[in-house]
Structure formats: structure tokens, C-alpha cells
Amino acid sequence: MLLAPMSLAALEPSSRVALITGANKGIGKEIARKLAVGMPAVGGSGFEPGLTTILACRDEELGAAAASEIPGAVVCRCDLTDSASIEATRAFVEREYGRLDVLVNNAAVCYNDATLYGKVPYTPFEEQAGITVRTNFFGSLEVTRAMLPLLRKSSSPRIINVASAAGRLRGSQALQDKVTSPDLTVDALEELMRAFVRDAEAGEHVANGWPNTCYGVSKLGLIALTRVLARDEPSIMVNAVDPGWCKTDQNLMQGPVSAERGATTPALLATLPDEQFLSGGLYLEEQEIKWDYSGVTRAL
């Protein structure tokens, strides 16, 4: 740990604790900033006070630099492909704070096609699949599993999964039926994600009904996981957010939406008043969107 956290004894009883993965830059950093500073209350009445924010970053030095810009933020090393670092993060949160109120699964990797930007090193599709799904889906799932006991200690726990329009429903009808089944389990979803990696590495993913995108499949899995967790953990607000095509390192700063704007909806979901309990939704710009991205159903 590079920065000394506030001790449990010094933590104000009313302070809420949020952990944001991949928070050293981009959308994750802006989510952390908004949560630390505080958010206007939903509906425009009042102001939600700031949270104690933990920046969970793969690179501690970059995390420390980001934390120095965010009031009261602390940083810990958390690599989504390293189980030991995930367990160390869980132990850190438990030791220092005793609980967790908000988990934001933001960290992700994305291999962009070099023909799109001209500067991204080319990686064959079959080599992208394993690391993309391992990080974006299985890594986020492992962090969530580690933090669930601490979230259950909160009086108003939240999980916000940062998703993407790339994860919209595509592929064969059989695949769509599986991921949207009301009876889908986490175990079954894990097996689907493993099947995609096997098929992609064998060059058989399209023939077997998968969309031709590693990043999209990993985010499809994360959205499906959101729905399953919302069903299985009814006391926790569990939602997914598409922040839009934001200007970040992932797209060489070519996105038309600022990272600050992309962070707004995740921060709003993290600070919703307890009586406005929303769970199992997928949101874009403060509005819940249908599973297939075909329209708006309700606003925050």
C-alpha cells in the first residue's frame, strides 16, 4: 500500500466506503473523484456527501499519482489477473474499514484493431480471447466474490459494473436464450465464457454462434452477471452502466464523450438514496436501457 488509509477507528460512522477498480485513469479515476467530492442528490434536492474512496489499481505508482488528485483517496494494488492481489485487497478493506458500501467494477482491457487507429499493436483474435475474458469477466467476478461478505455488512450496499454497448445481444438465438434465461446461474455463465475462449482459440467461435468480438463477449458476460447477482443478492443494488464512447487511452482519446461525463451515471447509482432501490438494470446517461439496447425504459 502506498498511501496510509484512514484507520477504522478514525472513520466517521456516517462515512461510506467505495472501492473502484482500474481507478488510476480515465473513467475509473473520474468515478472516484465524483464519489470523493460528493454528488448532487438525485432529483436536484441537496447534495450527497463524499465517500471514502479506494483506488484499486494494477500499478501502484500510477494509482498513487491519481489518489494525490482526489480528496481523501487511498490506493491499493489490485490486478484482476492476480488472485493474490485480489485477496490482499479484500483483507486491506476488511482490516481498515470493516465493510464495503460500494464496489465499482471498472477495470478492463480492450484490444483495438490496428486498422482503426493506426498505432495499436496487432494481436491475433485467438490470442485476445483468453486475457480479455479472464480480465474483464472472470477478474471482475473474482473481485465481486471477494467483496461480497464485506458488502453484506453495509446498510446499503451497491455494485456497479461498467459495461459497454459492445456487449449488446448478438450471436445465435441459442446463445441469446442462454444468457437471458431467468434461470441462468453464475456457474452456467462461467462455463459459457470458458466456451467462448475455447471456441475463439480454435477459430470456431463464429461457427458456434458467438459474436466476433472478445471485448463484446466479456461485457456481455458482465451484463448477464449483473442480472444474476441482482436476483441472487436482493439486498444489494446491482446495476451495469454503459458510460458511452468516452475519450480514454483505450481508444487513443478518440471518443466523443469525456471520461468525466462517462463517470456520472456510475456515481449516481453509487449515491442513490436508500429508498430509491434500483437493481438489475443497465443504464446509459441516467436512463435504463433494454437488454438489447433497443430503447429507454426509465430514468434515474
N, C-alpha and C positions, 0 to 999 in steps of 0.2 A: 504494500500500500504506500503510495507516495505522499498522500495528504492525510494528516491526522483528522479522523472524523470526530464529530461531537459525541461525547460519551452518552450512554443510555441515561445516566443519572442527570446529565445536563439537558437532555431533550425535553422540550416543553410537552406536557401531556396532550396539548391540542395539536402539536405538530404532526403532520403526516409525512410518511417516508415513501419516496418513489425511486425505483431503480430503472434506468434506461440503458439498454444495450446499444453498442455502437454509437455512443454519445460524444465522441471526440470531435465530430464534424457534421456538417450537413443537417439533415432533418433531425437526427437524434440530438445534436447539440442544441438546436432551436427548441425542441420539446423540453429539454432540461432547463433551458433559460426561462421559458414561459412558466414552467412549474415552480421554479425557484423564486421568480419575481412575483408571481400571482396572476390570476386571470379575472377579467370581468365576469361577474356571475351571469349564468345563462338567463336570458330574459331581460338583461340590462339593469337589474336592480342589485347594486352593491358590488363588492369585489371579493373574490375568493383569495384568502391569504396564501402566501408562498409555501411550498413544501420543502422538506429536506431532500435534496436530490443526490443520487449516487450515480456517477457516470461509470458504467461498466464497459471497459474498453480493452481491446486486444493489445494495444500499445499504450503502456502506462505513461510514457513521456508525452505523447500526444493528448492523452486524457488529462494529464496534469495541466498542460497548456490551456485546454478548453475549460477546465474547472476554475482556473485563475480568472476567467472572464465571467463566471456565473456566481452570484452571491451565495455563499454558504455551501457550495457544491463540494463533494468529495469524490474520489476516484478509486476504483479497484480494477485489477486486471481480470478480464473475463473473455476468454476465447471460446467461441461456440463449438470449435472442433476439439477442445481440450477439456475432458471431463473433470480432471483435477482442478482446473481453474474455475469451473462452474461450482464445484463443491466448495472450493475456498471462498468464492463469492457468497454462497449461502451461509457458510459459517461466519463470515465477516458481518453480514447483515444481522444474523441472529445474535451474535456477540455484542454488537454495538447498539442495536435498536430493538431487538426482541421481537420484531414483527416487520411485515412489509405491507404497505397500503396500496401501492400502485406498481405494477410491473408493465413496462413498455418493451415489447419485443420488436426492436427496430433494426438490429444489426443484420446485414445481409451481404452477399456477394452477387455480382452480375457480370457475366462475360458478354460484352457488347461486340457485335460484328464489326470487324476492322473496316469493312467497306462503308459502314455508316459514318465513321468519324475520321478514318484515315490514320489514326495514331494508336489504336488499341491492338496489342499483340494478338495474333490469331491463335486460338485454341480449338482443336477439333471438337466437335459436338460430343463425341463419345467420351472425351476427357473432361468436359464441363459438367456432365451429369452428376457424377458422384460428389464432387466438392460442393456444387450448388445446392443439391438436395440435403447433403449432410449438414451444411451450414444453416441454410435458410429454414428448412423444416425441422430436421432432427435436432439441430443445435438449439433452436427456439423451444422445441418440445422439452428438451432436457433441462433448460433453464426454468421453464414453467413447472416441471415436475419438482425440481429442487426447491422452488419458492412457494409452492402450494401450501405446505404446512405453516409458513410464516404469513402468507396471505390470509389463511383461515383464522389467524389471531387478530386480524384487523376488524374494526367495527364496520368498515365499508370498503371492502377490497375491490380492486379493479385490475383487469388485464386488458391491455390494448395491443393488438397485433398489427404492425404496419405491413399492409398488403400491397396490392398493385392491380391495375386493370389488366396487366399481363396474365393474371390468374383467373380471368373470366372463364366461364364454362365453354370448353371446346373439346374436340375429340369425339370418339364414338358415343352413341347413345348409351351403350352398356357402361362405359366409364362414367358418363354423367349421372346415370341412375345410381351407380355405386356411391359416388361422392356426395350426392344429395339425399341419400336414403336417411329417413328419420331414425333408423336403427343402426347407423354407422357407429362403430366403436373406434377408439384410439388404436387398438391393436390392428384392426382391419385397415385403418388409414395408413398406419406404418407399413403394412405389407404392400399396399398399393404404391407407396412411394418407393419402396425397395424394388418392386416390379418394374417401375419406370426406369430406374437406374440400370437394372439388368438388361432391359429391352434396348435402352439407349446405347449402352456399351456394346451390345451385339448388333446395333444398326437396325433393330426391328421395331422401334417404338411407334413409328407411323403405321406400319402394317398391323400392329397390335392395338391401334385405336387411340394413341396418345397424341396430343398436340406437339408441334415441332419446336418446343421451347423449354429449356431446362429451368430458366428463371420463372417462367409462367407456371410450370408444373409445381415448382417449390412453393409459389404463392397460392396456387390453387389448394395445395395441401394445408397451408396455413389458414386460409379462409375456412376450409372444411373443419379444421381443428377448432377454430373459434366457435363454430356451431355446436360441435360435440361437447366442448368444455362448458359452454353456456347451459347445455342440457344437464350435464353431469355435476356441475357445481352451481346450483341455483342461488346460493348466497353471494356469489361473486359476479360483478358486472364484467362480462367478457365480450369485447367487440373488436372488429377489424376496421382498419382505415386505409383507404387509398388516398395518399397525400397529393396525387396528381403528378404530372411530369415535371418534377422540380429541378432546378438548376443545382446539380451536385457533381461530385467527382465521377460518379457512375456514368454520367453522360457527357463528360468533359465540359460541364457548365452550359450545356446547350438547351436545357429545359426552360420553358417559358414561365414557369411558376417559381417564385422564390422559396428557399427552404423554410424561411420564417412563415410564409403563408401555408406551406405544407404541414407545418407543425401545429397549426391552430386547432384542427379537429381532434387530433390525439390529446392535446392539452385540455380541450373542453370535456372530452369523455373522462379524463382523469379527475376532473374537478366538478362534475355534475353533482348537484345536491342529492342527498340520500333518497329523498322522496321521488326523485325523477329516475327511477331504476330502469335502465335500458340494458338489454343483454342479447347477444346472439346476432347483432346487426353488422352490416358492412356500410361504412359511411364515406362520403366524399363531400367536402366543403359543407360540413354541418348537416348534411342530408343523407338519410339512409337510402341505399340503392338496392335494387333487386339483385338476387344472386347472379343473374346472367347479365347485369349491367344494363338492363333494358329500360330502366326508368326510376323515378323517385317515388318513395312511399311516405316518408315522414321526415321532419326536420328535428334537430336537437332543440 
